[in-house]
C-alpha cells in the first residue's frame, strides 16, 4: 500500500558516474539522512569529509571477487524490500538487525560506453553490473516505501522535494522514479543481450529479443502535430549518423527531419569517397537527386538538376567534408538539413548565415556492408530484420541479353542500383554519367514508377532546354524484378539503353525478349532491394 509521503532517513549510494555525487550526498547528510555506500563511492564521500557507513559494515562481509560481490546480501535487500506497515516484515528486520533503506541512488557500470569503443570481450563482461540492477529492481518494486534514483539529472528535484516536503518524498515521485528505474535496467539488459547476440551464432531467431534506448531528444511532435514523439539512442550503437552527429547550428530537429536525414546519410554512404565526391538530396525519405562528381559542388549541382522542385526544403547529405564551394551552392535554396562527415571552418561560416538551417557533422560515414537490424511496430508485435547490407559492387552481374553492356553502362548501372536500394518500392531509377536523371518511387505498380521516372527525366530536359529527355542514353535500375515487360518497354521508350534488376520473375523470358527486341543490354543481380 503506497503512502502519500515517505520519510527519507537512510540512503544507500553506489554510483559509477560520480557527477554531482558529493554535493548531493552533502545535502542529504545536512538534512540528517544517514549515508551508506560502497567501494569507490565510499572513498569519494569519505575524502569529502562526509559521515558514511561502508556496506561491508552492515553486511558483515567485505567486498570480494574484485568487487563482483558486495551488495548481494539480506542486510541490503531486506532493507530495500521490507514493507513498512507489514508486521511480519518488521519482525524479520528486528530479528536480524536489518535497518531500512529509504532512498537508493545507483547508476550502473558503464557497459554501454565500454562496448561503444573497441574493447576486449572480457572487458565488456566485467562491465556488466549485477548488484546494481538487483538493488534498483528491489527498490523500484517497493516504491510504496522506497525512492530509487538512477539518473544524476534527478538529484536537484529530489533535494527540492525533500526541502518542501520536510524530509519526505511523495507517492507520485516515488512511482515516477520506479518507472524510470525499471526502464533503465531494461535498457541496460537490452544492450547486454544485443551485444551478446553479436557474439553468438544463431541459426534461428532468438526466442526473446530485448530492445532499449536512452532519450536523446524530446520532440515537439511526430510525423503530424497531433502525434507525440521522442528520439532514443540505442545503447552501444556506434554507426555514424544522426544519433552520433553534432548539430552545429539551426533549429531543433523534428521527427521528420531525423527520419529523412538518416535516409539521406545512409544513401550517400553507398558511394565511396575515395572514388568520387557524392551528394544525395532527400525529400520524404526518398532520393530526389543523387550524383557523383570530381568535387562536392559539382556533385551537388548534378544531383539538384535531377529534380530541383522536389529538392526545395530537402535534406542534403555528402560523403566528404563539406567545403566552402559546396556550402555556398547548397545555401542558395531553402534546405532543411545538411549532414556530412565533417566541415571546414569556411563552410561552417557560410552555413551560419542561414540561422534555421541545421548542420550536422557525423564524424564519419556508416559502412553500407555492416550488419545491424531494423524493426517496425505492428499491432501487438514487432517485425525485426537484418539491415539491407547487400552492396552492388559485391554482386556478380549476370548478362541475360544478347548485347553486353558497355563499360559506361556498367558504371551507371552500379550507380543506379546503389540509389534504387534507398528508394521506396516500387522503385525505378534512371541514371546517366554518375547522376540520377529520373526517379519513380513508392508506386503500387512498377510500370507507373517507370513512367513517373521517365516523365521527370523529360521535365528535366525542358528545364534546361534540351531537345531530348534526360533519360535518352541512360540506364535504368529496378529494385525488384519486372513482373511484366511493360515496365521495361516504358524504360526503352524513354530512351534507356541498359537495365539492371534482380531477375527471378516467372516472366523473365518475356522481359529478356522485350529487352533484346529493343536493343537493350540487361543484367540480373540476384538481389532484391525492397524498401517499404
N, C-alpha and C positions, 0 to 999 in steps of 0.2 A: 504494500500500500504506500503510495507516494505521499510525502509530507510537503506542505506548501513551502516551508523553509527548513533547510538543514544546516545546522551549525558546523563550521569547519574548525576543529580543534587540533587535528593532527594531519599532516600531509606527508606523502612519500614522493620524493622527486628522484627520477632516474632517467637522465637525458643524454642523448648522443650530441645533439645540437644544443650548445650551451649559450646561444644568443639570448641575452636578457635574463639569464638564469639568476645571477647574483642579485640583481635589483628586485626581481620577483620574489625570491626567497627572503630577502631582507624585509620587504614589505609584509610578507606573511608572518615572519618572526616578530615584526613590530606590532602585529595585531595579536600576539600571544599564541600563534599556531606553532605547535611542536613539529620540528622537521626531522624526517628520516630520509636517508639517501644511500646510494650505492657507489662503489668504485670511484670513477673519475668525477662524478657529481659530488660525492662526499669530499673529495680533495679540494675541488673548486670552492665549495661552501666553507670548508674549514680554513682555507687560505684567505678567504674574505672575512674571517673572524666571526662567522655566524655559529650559533649553538646548533649542532646537528648530531643525530644519532646514526651510526652506521647500521645497515641492515643486519650485518653479521651479529651485532649485539642483541637483536631481538629474535633472531632465528637460532642462535647458539651454534651456528656453523659458519666457518669462513667461506669467502668466495673460493671456488675451486675449479679445476679443469679449465684454466685460462679464462676464467670469468663466465664459462658456459653455465655454471650453476651458482646462483646467488639469491634469487628471489622466489624460486620454486619451493615454497615451504608453507605449511599451515599457518605459521605466525604472520605471514604476509597475506595469503589468500583468505584466511579466516577473517582477518581484519577488514578485507575488502568486501567479502561476500556476506558477512553477518547482517541479518535483517534486524534493525534496531528494536522493533516492537514485538519480536518473536521471543518468548520466554526461553524456549529450548536453545535458540541461538545464543542468547545472553548467558545462559547457564554454561554452554560449551566454552564461550570466551572466558568466563570466570574460572572454570575448571582447569583450563590450560594456560591461563595467564596471558591471553592474547588481547592486545589493545586494538580498538577500531581505527580504521584509516578513513578519513572523511574526504580527502582530496588526493587524487593520484595525478601526477604530472610525469608523463612519459613521452619521449619521441624515440623512434626506433633506430637500430643500427642502419647506417646508410647503404642499404643493399642496392637501391635504385641508382644512386650515384656511383657505386662501385662498378656495376655492370654497364653503365653508360660510357665507360672508358675501357680500353683493352685491359683485361685482367686475367690472372690465372684462375682456373676452375676452383681450386681450393680456397683462394682468397674470397671468391664470391660466396662460397659455402660458409666461411667463417663470419661473413657479414649478414647471415640470416639470423634475425633476432628470434628468440624462443620465449624467454621470460617476459620480455616487454609486451608482446601480443597477449600472452596469458593474463598478465595483470590488467591490461587495457580491457579485455573482454570481461574479466571478473568485475571490474569497477563499473563498466557500462551496463552489464546485466543488473547490477544492484544500484542503478541510478536513482531509485527511490530514496536512497540514503547517501550515495557517494557521487561526487563530481569527478569527472575524468577529463584531463586536458592533454591533447595530443599535438597541439599547434601553438607555437610561440606567439602567433598573432592574437591568441585569445588571452594572453596574460593581462593586458590592460583592462579588458572588460571584466575579467574575474575580480581584479583588485577593486575596480569601481563598484561592482555589485556587493562585494564584501563590506565596503565602506558604507554604502547606502543601506545595506541590509543588516548593519550592526553585527557583522561576522557570520552572516548566513548567505546561502545561495538558494534561489527559488527553484521550484519544481520544473518550470519551463526551461530554465537554463540548464539544469541537470539533464533533462531529456534531450535538449538540443546537443549538448556535449556528447551524450551517449550515442546519438545517431552519427555524429561526426567521427567518433571513435571507432564504431563498427565499420563505417565506410573506409576509414584509414587502414584498419587491419585487412579488410577485404581487398583494397587496392594493393597493399603490400604483398599479400599472399598471391594475388594475381600476377604480380611482377615475378615472383619466385617461380610460380608454376609455368609461366610463359618462357622464362629463361631456361628452366629445366627441359621444357618441351623441345627447345632447340638443340639439346644435348642427348636426346633420346630418339632412337629410330623407331618410328611407329608406322605400321602398315595400314592401320585403320584410324579413323577419327577417334580421339580420346573420349571416354565415357563422360568426362566432366571437363568443362572449359571455364576458365576464370578470366574476366576482363575488368580492368580498373583504370582509373586515371586520377590525375591531380588537377584541380581547377587552374587553368591558365588565364581565363578571362570570362567574366560575366558579360553576356551580350545583350544589347538593348532589346532585340527580338530575333526570331528565326528567319525562315525564308519569307515570312509575311509578318506584318506588325502585330497580328493577334496571337502569334506563337512565341512562347518563351524559349530561350536558348542559352547555351554556355559552351565554352571550348575547354576541353580537358586534354592534358598531355598524357600520353601513355607512358607508364613507368619504364625506364631503361631503354626507351626508343631513341635511337641515335641517328635516324635517317634525316639528312639535311632537308629543310623545307620550312613551311610556315610555323611548325612547332618549335624549331630551333632558331628561327630568324630574329634578328634585331630590327625593330622598327625605328628608323632614324627620325621620321617626321610624319606628319599627316594625321588625319582624323583616326579615331578608333576603328579598327577593322570590324566589319559586320559579319554575320553568319555567311551571307552570300559571297562577300569579299574573300573570306577564308577558304571557302569551298572552291571558288574559281581560281584563287591564287595557287592552291595546291594542285589543281588540274593543270594550270599553266606551267608550273615548275617541273612537274612530272613529265610533261610533254617535251619541254625543251631539253630535259636531261637525256633524251634519246639521242641527242646529237653531240658527238664527241668534240669538245672544244679544241682539242689538238688538231682536229681535221679542218674545222671551219667555225667561224662565228655563227651563231644561230639565235633566232628570235621567234617566240611564239606569242601570238596575241589571242586571248581567250575571252569569250563572252558566253555567259550562262553555261560554263563548264565545257564548252565546245570551242575548238580552234576556229577562228575566222581568218587566220592567216599565219603561215609558218614559212620561214625561209632561212637559207644559209647565205653567207657572203664572206668576202675577204675581211670585212670589218663589221662590227655590230651595227653601225649606222647604215651600211649597205643592206645588211640582213633585215633591219627594221623597215627600211623603205620598201623592200621587196615583199615582206610579209604584209605590210599595210596595204599595198597595191591590190592584194587579193580581194579584200572586202572592206574598204575604208569606212563605209556606212556602219557596218556592224562593229568595227573596231572602236568607234566613239564610245567612251565610257567603259572600255575594256581593261583587261589585265595584261601587262607586258612582262614576259619572262625572258631572261637572257642566260646564255650558257657561259658567258665570260664576264669579267669585271666591267661594270658599267663605266664608260668613259665619257668625257665631255661632249664629244661629237655626237654620240648616240643619244645622250641625255637631252641635248639641245633639240634634236629632232622629235623625241618622244613627247616633250612638253609642249609641242606646237598644237596638239589636240588634247581634248579632255580625256584623261586617263585616270582610272581609279587607283591602281596599284602598279608599282614596278618592283619586281623581285629579281635579284641577281646574286651570284656567289659573293661579290664584293663590289665596291665602287671607289673611284678616285675622289680626291678632295674637290677637284674642279666639278665633277659630275654631281656630287652632293650639293655643292653651292648652287648649281643651276636648278636642280630639283627643288631646292629650298624656296625658290621664288614662287612655287605653287604650293601654298601652305596646306591645302587639303589633300594633295597627292601623297599617298603613302609610299614610302621607300623601305623595302625590306632587304636585308643582307643576310643570306642563309649560311655563309661561311664555307660553302662547297656545293657540289651537285649530288643529288641522290643517284645511286647506282641502279640503272634500269634492270640489271640482272639479279639484284639482291632478292633473297627470299623475304617473305612477310605475309601478312594476311589482311584481308578486307572483310568487313562484316556489314550486314544490313538488318534492320529490325523488321520482323514480321509480327502480325498479331499473335501474341503468345509464344514468340520464339525469336531466334537469331539465326540468320544464314551466315556461315563463315566459309571463306575460301582462301586459298593461297593467292597472293597478288600475281598479276599477269607479268611474269618476268621473262617472257619469250622475246627475243630480240632478233629482228630480221637478218642481221649480219651473221647470226649463228645458224640460220636455216639453209638447207640445201634446196635451192630453187630448181624446180623441175620444168623444163621447157616442154609444153604439150602441143604446140602448134608447129606448122611446117617452117615458119620463119623464126629464126633465132633472134633474140633482142640484140640491139647494138649496145656498145659499151655505155653510151649516154643513157639509153633506155634502162639498162640495168641500174645505173646510178640513180636515176629518177624513180624507178620502181621501189628501190630500197628506201629512198627518201619518203615517198608517198605512203609506204606501208608503215613507217615509223609514226607518221601523222595519223593514219587511219586507226591505229591502236588507241588513240586518245580522242576519237570522235564517237559520239553516241550512235549506237546501232539503230537502224541500218546506216552504215557509213560508206560514203563514196568520196574519194579524194582525187582530184586532177592535179598533176604537178608537172612542171617543166623547168629544166635547168636549176634544180635545187630550190624551187619555190612553189607553194600551192597557188593554183590559179582558179580553183573552184572546189567548194566543199559542200556536200549534201549530208545532213545529219539528222538522225532521230526519226526517220520516216517509217511508217508501218510497212511500206512496200519499197523494195530495193530499187525498182525501176524509177520510183518517184525521187529517191535520193539521187540517182544518176541524173535525172532530168533537172533537178534543182541545182546540182553542182554545175551542170552544163550551162544552165541559164545564168548562174553567177559568173561563169567564165566569159559568156557573151556580154554581160553587162560591164565586166571589167574592160573588155575591148572598146566598148562605146565610150567609157570614161577617158581613155587615152587616145581616142580617135583612130584605133586600129581597124583595118579593113576586115580582119578575120577574128573569130573568137580566140581568146587566150588558150582555149583547150586544143586549138589546132597544133598538132605535133607534140601533144602532151602524153603522159602515161596516166593510167587510172588504177587506183587501188581500191579494193573492196574488202571490208573487214571479215566478210563471210562469203561462202560460195554464191554464185548466181544460180538461183533455183530454176530460172528460165533464161533463154538467150536474150530476152527483151532488154534487160539492163545493159548487157554488153553491147547490143546493137545501138542503144541510145548513146553509149560512150563513143562508139565508132562514128556515129552520125555527128557527134560534137567535134570530132577531129582527133581523138586519141589514136595513138599508133601502137600502144602496148598496154598489157593488162597484168596486174599481179593480184592474185586471190588465193584463198586456201585450197579450193577444189574440194571434191567429196560429195557433190550433188549427184542424185540419180540421173540427172540430165547433163552431166559433164560432157558427154559425147556431142550433144546438140550445141552446147556452148562453144566447145572447141571447133566444131564445124562452122559455126557462125563467125568465129574469130578468123579461121582460115579464109572463109569467103570474103571477109572484109580486109584481108591482108594484115591482120594484127599479129603481133607476137604476144604470147601469153605464157606466164609461168605460174605454177602452183607452189605454195609454201608448205602446205600440210598443217598450218597453224591458223586457227581462227582467233579473231580479236573482238568478240562480242563485248560491248560495253553498255550495260543497261542502266 
